[in-house]
Amino acid sequence: MANVLAFRVSVRRTPVAFAVIMISMFVPFISACVTMQHFQTVPESRFEFGVIGDQEYTAEDEAKFPRLINVMNDANPAFVVHVGDFQGDYSAYKDSDGIPPCTDETMAHLKQMFQTSKHPFVVTPGDNEWTDCHKRKVNPFDPLERLAKVREVFFQGDQSLGQRTLTLTQQSNDPKYPKYRENARWIYGDIIFVTLHIVGSNNNLGRTREMDTEYAERNEANLAWMKEAVDLAKRNGNKGLVILSQANPEFEIFWRPRRLGSYMRVLLDELRGIKPEKLAEIRKKSGYTDMVRLLETEVVTFGKPVLFVHGDTHVFRVDKPLFNTKNGRAIENFTRLEVFGSPDVHWVRIVVEPDNPNLFVIRPETVRANLVKHLEK
């Protein structure tokens, strides 16, 4: 298997947190593979699905996105999942950047574009869809009102988007979690797929008291939904699990200092000097700590391949960033895939090879018409 160097730039809230997160710029990612089997009617058949995210941030992206859809239509995957951030946010938006984020008109346009997919098209929200809509300088949006609109536009009924559809099981079927119809699950072949509404911008934690309440309720729902998916996979004897969400959960802040230092030697002395209480403070403020801790427990007890797909930081990577907190070792049956993000308008093909002991084969797919002309001035 080839090793490729992945780069990541992620600006976070404190200097120490930034130094810790910067480490992932130098994490060698593995062209990893995790196994799946086909739909129950053809149990031994090879199949493929596609994943995308963090697109249509600018007018350039908007021009390129239909080409991406057309290429995926021709590639004929079983289905496509968009892991969120269907649009840019107002922190960097300019009038020349194309359609404005967060508006009703933009949501209608995006849904219409998604419906041009010939294949089932599953979506999960990102922070740009609602969390960050307060960033508009004039007449800022109410994030909770935008969240309600996102649910109304993109999550009506139990069918996916696309010209062909998948039937989805939604968490809103549970009387305890009636709001969370965006959290979906389906079985394809012998694999359970599950979406979790986990977003960037620290998962909406730490900005206002009202947003913290929203985070706490959604976090509880997400944890319950993930655990239910793992429990179902155990009961069914499924061969694997695919978890899809928007946020990069910042696995690196849960690494040990020595592990961090091994990936960026220039910071080794500084990282060795980080006090445990400082790391604990960073983790306490993170909107992802509960999820990462539960993920560790569930992945270990499941014992079979788990693929975690996300966007958020706009850097394609495949690696194994989840470590056992007791022994500090990588949890081998867990693989993380981050999809391409703006300004790179491409997709990732995941090939399922039942006879391959490595399970998933992950292939980045660049859209020729969207490639950068690097030799042009």
C-alpha positions as CSV (number, residue, x, y, z in Angstrom):
1,M,0.0,0.0,0.0
2,A,1.3,3.4,-0.9
3,N,1.9,6.1,1.7
4,V,1.0,9.6,0.6
5,L,1.6,12.8,2.6
6,A,-1.6,14.7,3.5
7,F,-1.6,18.4,4.4
8,R,-4.1,20.1,6.6
9,V,-4.4,23.7,7.7
10,S,-6.9,24.2,10.5
11,V,-7.2,27.4,12.5
12,R,-8.5,26.8,16.0
13,R,-9.1,28.8,19.1
14,T,-6.0,28.8,21.3
15,P,-2.3,28.8,20.4
16,V,-1.8,25.4,22.0
17,A,-4.8,24.0,20.3
18,F,-3.5,25.4,17.0
19,A,-0.1,23.8,17.5
20,V,-1.7,20.5,18.3
21,I,-4.1,20.5,15.4
22,M,-1.3,21.6,13.0
23,I,0.3,18.2,13.5
24,S,-2.2,16.6,11.2
25,M,-0.6,18.5,8.3
26,F,2.1,15.9,8.4
27,V,0.2,12.7,9.1
28,P,1.1,10.1,6.5
29,F,-2.1,8.7,5.2
30,I,-2.5,5.2,4.1
31,S,-4.3,4.1,1.0
32,A,-6.4,2.0,3.3
33,C,-9.0,-0.4,2.5
34,V,-12.0,-1.7,4.5
35,T,-14.4,-4.5,3.2
36,M,-18.0,-4.4,2.3
37,Q,-20.4,-6.7,0.5
38,H,-23.2,-5.9,-1.9
39,F,-26.9,-5.6,-1.5
40,Q,-28.6,-8.7,-0.1
41,T,-29.9,-9.7,-3.5
42,V,-26.3,-10.0,-4.9
43,P,-24.3,-10.8,-1.8
44,E,-20.9,-11.4,-3.4
45,S,-21.0,-8.6,-6.0
46,R,-18.5,-5.8,-6.1
47,F,-20.0,-2.3,-5.9
48,E,-19.0,1.3,-5.5
49,F,-20.3,4.4,-3.8
50,G,-19.2,8.1,-3.9
51,V,-18.6,10.7,-1.3
52,I,-18.2,14.5,-1.6
53,G,-18.4,17.6,0.6
54,D,-17.5,21.2,1.2
55,Q,-18.5,22.5,-2.3
56,E,-20.1,25.5,-4.0
57,Y,-18.3,28.1,-1.9
58,T,-17.6,30.4,-4.8
59,A,-18.8,31.3,-8.3
60,E,-16.0,29.1,-9.6
61,D,-17.2,26.2,-7.5
62,E,-20.7,26.7,-8.8
63,A,-19.5,26.5,-12.4
64,K,-17.6,23.3,-11.6
65,F,-20.2,21.5,-9.5
66,P,-22.4,20.4,-12.4
67,R,-19.4,18.8,-14.1
68,L,-18.8,16.8,-10.8
69,I,-22.4,15.6,-10.8
70,N,-22.1,14.6,-14.5
71,V,-18.9,12.6,-13.9
72,M,-20.4,10.8,-11.0
73,N,-23.6,10.1,-13.0
74,D,-21.4,8.5,-15.7
75,A,-19.4,6.5,-13.1
76,N,-22.5,4.8,-11.9
77,P,-22.0,4.4,-8.2
78,A,-24.6,2.6,-6.1
79,F,-25.3,5.9,-4.3
80,V,-23.6,9.2,-3.4
81,V,-23.3,10.9,0.0
82,H,-22.7,14.6,0.4
83,V,-21.2,15.1,3.9
84,G,-22.2,18.7,4.3
85,D,-21.3,22.3,3.7
86,F,-23.3,22.7,0.5
87,Q,-22.3,26.4,0.3
88,G,-19.8,28.9,1.7
89,D,-20.3,30.9,4.8
90,Y,-20.3,34.7,5.4
91,S,-17.0,34.9,7.1
92,A,-15.3,35.1,3.7
93,Y,-18.2,35.7,1.4
94,K,-18.2,38.5,-1.2
95,D,-20.9,39.4,-3.7
96,S,-18.7,38.1,-6.5
97,D,-18.6,34.7,-4.9
98,G,-21.9,33.6,-6.4
99,I,-25.2,32.8,-4.7
100,P,-25.3,34.0,-1.1
101,P,-25.2,31.4,1.7
102,C,-28.1,30.6,3.9
103,T,-31.0,32.0,1.9
104,D,-34.2,30.2,1.0
105,E,-33.4,30.7,-2.6
106,T,-29.9,29.2,-2.2
107,M,-31.3,26.1,-0.5
108,A,-33.9,25.6,-3.3
109,H,-31.1,25.9,-5.9
110,L,-28.9,23.4,-4.1
111,K,-31.7,20.9,-3.7
112,Q,-32.5,21.2,-7.4
113,M,-28.9,20.6,-8.3
114,F,-28.7,17.5,-6.0
115,Q,-31.8,16.1,-7.7
116,T,-29.8,16.0,-11.0
117,S,-27.9,13.0,-9.6
118,K,-29.0,9.9,-11.4
119,H,-28.2,7.9,-8.3
120,P,-29.5,8.1,-4.8
121,F,-28.1,11.2,-3.2
122,V,-27.9,11.3,0.6
123,V,-27.0,14.5,2.5
124,T,-26.1,15.5,6.0
125,P,-25.9,19.2,7.1
126,G,-22.7,21.2,7.7
127,D,-22.1,24.3,9.8
128,N,-22.4,26.5,6.7
129,E,-26.0,25.4,6.2
130,W,-27.1,26.9,9.6
131,T,-24.5,27.2,12.4
132,D,-22.5,30.0,10.7
133,C,-25.4,31.9,9.2
134,H,-25.2,34.4,12.0
135,K,-22.0,35.7,10.4
136,R,-23.9,37.8,7.8
137,K,-23.0,41.4,8.7
138,V,-26.3,43.0,7.7
139,N,-29.5,41.4,9.1
140,P,-27.7,38.2,10.3
141,F,-29.7,35.0,10.3
142,D,-30.9,33.1,13.3
143,P,-29.1,29.8,13.2
144,L,-31.9,27.9,14.8
145,E,-34.4,29.3,12.3
146,R,-32.1,28.3,9.5
147,L,-31.7,24.8,10.9
148,A,-35.5,24.4,10.8
149,K,-35.4,25.5,7.2
150,V,-32.7,23.0,6.3
151,R,-34.7,20.2,7.8
152,E,-37.8,21.4,5.9
153,V,-36.0,21.6,2.5
154,F,-33.6,18.6,2.5
155,F,-35.2,16.1,4.9
156,Q,-38.8,15.6,4.0
157,G,-39.9,12.0,4.1
158,D,-37.8,8.8,4.3
159,Q,-36.4,8.9,0.8
160,S,-33.0,10.2,-0.3
161,L,-32.6,12.8,-2.9
162,G,-31.7,11.9,-6.5
163,Q,-33.5,10.5,-9.6
164,R,-33.3,7.1,-8.0
165,T,-33.7,7.0,-4.2
166,L,-32.8,5.0,-1.2
167,T,-35.3,4.4,1.7
168,L,-33.7,5.7,4.9
169,T,-34.4,4.9,8.5
170,Q,-34.5,8.2,10.4
171,Q,-33.8,8.9,14.0
172,S,-37.0,11.0,14.1
173,N,-38.9,7.8,14.2
174,D,-37.9,7.5,17.8
175,P,-40.3,9.5,20.0
176,K,-37.3,10.6,22.1
177,Y,-35.7,12.3,19.2
178,P,-38.4,13.7,16.9
179,K,-36.4,16.6,15.5
180,Y,-33.5,14.7,14.1
181,R,-34.8,13.5,10.8
182,E,-31.4,14.4,9.2
183,N,-29.8,11.5,11.1
184,A,-30.3,8.6,8.8
185,R,-29.3,4.9,8.5
186,W,-29.5,2.4,5.7
187,I,-28.1,-1.1,4.9
188,Y,-26.5,-1.8,1.6
189,G,-25.0,-5.3,1.2
190,D,-23.7,-6.4,4.6
191,I,-22.8,-2.9,5.7
192,I,-24.6,-0.3,7.9
193,F,-24.3,3.3,6.8
194,V,-25.2,6.0,9.3
195,T,-25.2,9.8,9.1
196,L,-24.6,11.9,12.2
197,H,-25.4,15.6,12.4
198,I,-22.0,16.8,13.7
199,V,-20.9,20.1,12.3
200,G,-17.8,22.3,12.2
201,S,-17.5,25.6,14.2
202,N,-16.9,23.4,17.3
203,N,-20.2,21.6,16.7
204,N,-22.1,24.8,17.7
205,L,-20.6,24.7,21.2
206,G,-19.3,27.8,23.1
207,R,-20.8,30.8,21.3
208,T,-24.0,31.5,23.2
209,R,-26.1,29.9,25.9
210,E,-28.9,29.2,23.4
211,M,-26.5,27.5,21.0
212,D,-24.9,25.5,23.8
213,T,-28.4,24.1,24.6
214,E,-28.9,23.2,21.0
215,Y,-25.5,21.5,21.0
216,A,-26.3,19.5,24.1
217,E,-29.6,18.2,22.8
218,R,-28.1,17.3,19.4
219,N,-25.0,15.8,20.9
220,E,-27.2,13.4,23.0
221,A,-29.1,12.4,19.9
222,N,-25.9,11.8,17.9
223,L,-24.4,9.7,20.6
224,A,-27.5,7.6,20.9
225,W,-27.8,7.2,17.1
226,M,-24.2,6.1,16.7
227,K,-24.5,3.6,19.5
228,E,-27.8,2.3,18.1
229,A,-26.1,1.7,14.7
230,V,-23.2,-0.2,16.3
231,D,-25.5,-2.3,18.4
232,L,-27.6,-3.1,15.3
233,A,-24.4,-4.1,13.4
234,K,-23.4,-6.4,16.2
235,R,-26.9,-8.0,16.4
236,N,-27.0,-8.4,12.6
237,G,-23.5,-9.7,12.3
238,N,-22.8,-7.0,9.7
239,K,-19.3,-7.0,8.3
240,G,-18.7,-3.3,8.6
241,L,-20.0,0.2,9.5
242,V,-19.7,3.5,7.6
243,I,-20.2,6.7,9.6
244,L,-20.7,10.0,7.7
245,S,-20.7,13.5,9.2
246,Q,-19.5,17.0,8.3
247,A,-17.2,17.9,11.1
248,N,-13.5,17.1,11.4
249,P,-13.6,15.9,15.0
250,E,-10.0,17.0,15.7
251,F,-8.7,13.6,16.6
252,E,-5.3,15.1,17.2
253,I,-6.3,16.8,20.4
254,F,-6.7,13.4,21.9
255,W,-3.3,12.1,20.9
256,R,-0.4,11.8,23.4
257,P,2.3,14.5,23.2
258,R,4.9,12.0,22.1
259,R,2.6,10.8,19.2
260,L,2.1,14.5,18.2
261,G,5.8,15.1,18.3
262,S,6.6,12.2,16.1
263,Y,4.7,13.9,13.2
264,M,6.2,17.3,13.6
265,R,9.7,17.2,15.1
266,V,10.1,21.0,15.0
267,L,7.4,21.2,17.8
268,L,8.6,18.2,19.7
269,D,10.0,20.0,22.7
270,E,7.0,22.3,22.9
271,L,4.6,19.4,22.8
272,R,6.5,17.5,25.4
273,G,6.1,20.5,27.7
274,I,2.3,20.6,27.4
275,K,0.8,20.0,30.8
276,P,-1.9,17.3,31.1
277,E,-4.3,19.9,32.6
278,K,-3.8,22.1,29.5
279,L,-4.7,19.2,27.2
280,A,-7.7,18.4,29.5
281,E,-8.9,22.0,29.2
282,I,-8.7,21.9,25.4
283,R,-10.7,18.7,25.3
284,K,-13.2,20.0,27.7
285,K,-14.0,22.9,25.4
286,S,-14.2,20.8,22.3
287,G,-17.6,20.0,20.8
288,Y,-16.3,16.6,19.7
289,T,-14.9,15.1,22.9
290,D,-18.0,13.0,23.8
291,M,-18.3,11.6,20.3
292,V,-14.6,10.7,20.0
293,R,-14.6,9.0,23.3
294,L,-17.7,7.0,22.5
295,L,-16.3,6.2,19.0
296,E,-13.3,4.7,20.6
297,T,-15.3,2.4,22.8
298,E,-17.8,1.4,20.1
299,V,-15.1,0.7,17.5
300,V,-13.1,-1.4,19.8
301,T,-16.1,-3.5,21.0
302,F,-17.4,-3.9,17.4
303,G,-14.1,-5.3,16.3
304,K,-14.8,-5.0,12.6
305,P,-14.0,-2.4,10.0
306,V,-15.4,1.1,10.6
307,L,-14.9,3.8,8.0
308,F,-15.5,7.4,9.2
309,V,-16.1,9.9,6.4
310,H,-16.1,13.7,6.9
311,G,-15.3,17.0,5.4
312,D,-14.8,20.4,7.1
313,T,-11.0,21.1,6.7
314,H,-10.9,20.7,2.9
315,V,-7.9,18.3,2.6
316,F,-8.2,14.9,1.1
317,R,-6.7,12.3,3.5
318,V,-6.9,8.7,4.5
319,D,-5.4,7.7,7.8
320,K,-5.9,6.0,11.2
321,P,-6.1,8.8,13.7
322,L,-8.1,7.0,16.5
323,F,-6.0,5.8,19.4
324,N,-6.7,3.7,22.4
325,T,-6.5,6.0,25.4
326,K,-5.3,3.1,27.6
327,N,-2.3,1.9,25.6
328,G,-1.8,4.7,23.2
329,R,-1.9,2.4,20.2
330,A,-3.8,3.0,16.9
331,I,-7.1,1.2,16.6
332,E,-6.5,-0.7,13.5
333,N,-10.1,-1.4,12.4
334,F,-10.9,2.3,12.2
335,T,-10.1,4.3,9.1
336,R,-10.8,8.0,8.6
337,L,-11.5,9.5,5.1
338,E,-11.7,13.2,4.5
339,V,-13.2,14.2,1.2
340,F,-12.0,16.9,-1.2
341,G,-13.3,20.4,-0.4
342,S,-13.4,23.8,-2.1
343,P,-11.6,24.9,-4.2
344,D,-11.0,21.3,-5.2
345,V,-14.2,20.1,-6.9
346,H,-13.6,16.4,-7.0
347,W,-15.0,13.2,-5.4
348,V,-13.9,10.0,-3.8
349,R,-14.9,6.6,-5.1
350,I,-15.1,3.8,-2.5
351,V,-14.9,0.4,-4.1
352,V,-16.3,-2.6,-2.3
353,E,-14.4,-5.8,-3.0
354,P,-15.8,-8.7,-1.0
355,D,-12.8,-10.9,-1.7
356,N,-10.3,-8.3,-0.6
357,P,-9.3,-8.9,3.0
358,N,-8.6,-5.1,3.3
359,L,-12.3,-4.4,2.7
360,F,-12.8,-0.8,1.3
361,V,-10.6,0.4,-1.5
362,I,-10.5,4.2,-1.4
363,R,-9.8,6.0,-4.6
364,P,-9.6,9.8,-5.1
365,E,-11.2,10.8,-8.4
366,T,-10.3,14.1,-10.0
367,V,-12.6,15.7,-12.5
368,R,-10.5,16.4,-15.5
369,A,-12.5,19.5,-16.5
370,N,-12.1,20.9,-12.9
371,L,-8.3,20.5,-12.7
372,V,-6.2,23.6,-12.0
373,K,-4.1,24.8,-14.9
374,H,-0.9,25.2,-12.9
375,L,1.3,26.3,-15.9
376,E,-0.9,29.3,-16.6
377,K,0.0,32.7,-15.1
